[in-house]
Amino acid sequence: MLTFHIPSVGYAVPDVLAVARSSIESPNYKLLTIAKKLKIPHNPHDAESDANACASILIKLNHSYGAFIVFLF
């Protein structure tokens, strides 16, 4: 595994992958797979759709599954 020595951005970033893995079972945790599973509209390879899907996944997992939001610093 490569390690990059990049300084912290200085603010918290939600980790959608970690939240999804800890909340639901899925054959994989690709954004499109999780969006479909949670019935969230998503158009792959569109940055705005990716951002909206990530936010919607975090909100839905928090409300429906009581998921804790994991933040990276």
N, C-alpha and C positions, 0 to 999 in steps of 0.2 A: 504494500500500500504506500502510495506517495504521500509525503507530508510537506505541506507548504507553510512557510512561516509568514503568514499574512496577519497583520495586527487586527485586533478586534475593531468592528465598526463603531463600537461605543454605545450601541443601543440594542435592545432585545429584538430578536427575530423569531416568530413562531415557527416551529418545526412540524409542518403538516404531516410528513411521513411518519414521524414518531408518534404523533397523536393517533393517526389512523391505525398503525400497527398495534397500538396498545388498546384500541377500542373495538375494532371489528375484525372478523375473520374474512379473508379474501384470498383467492388464488394468487394474486399479485397486488402490488400497491402502486401501480401506475396511476397517474392522475385520471385518465379516462376511465379506468376500471372502477375506481372509488367513486367518481362522479356518477357513473351509471348505476352503481349499487345503491347510492343514496338518492337517486333520481334528481340529480342536479344537472342542468343543461351545461354542455361544454363543447366547444369547437376546438379540437386539437390544433396545435401550431399557430394559435392566435394569442398573442401576449395578453390582451385584455381579457379574453375568455379564460386563460390560465389563471390570471389573478383573481377574477371573480369566482371561479370554481374553487380555488384554494380557500378564499375567505368563506365561501358558502359551506365548504366541507368542515372547516373549523367550527363555524357557528352550529351547524347541524349536529356534529359529533358532541359538542358541548351540551346542547339542549336535549338531544334525544338519548345520548348514552352517558351523560354526566362526565364526559372526557375532560381531563385536565389539559390545559394548553401548555405545551413544553416550549420553553424559550431558549434560544442559543444566544450567547453573548460573545 
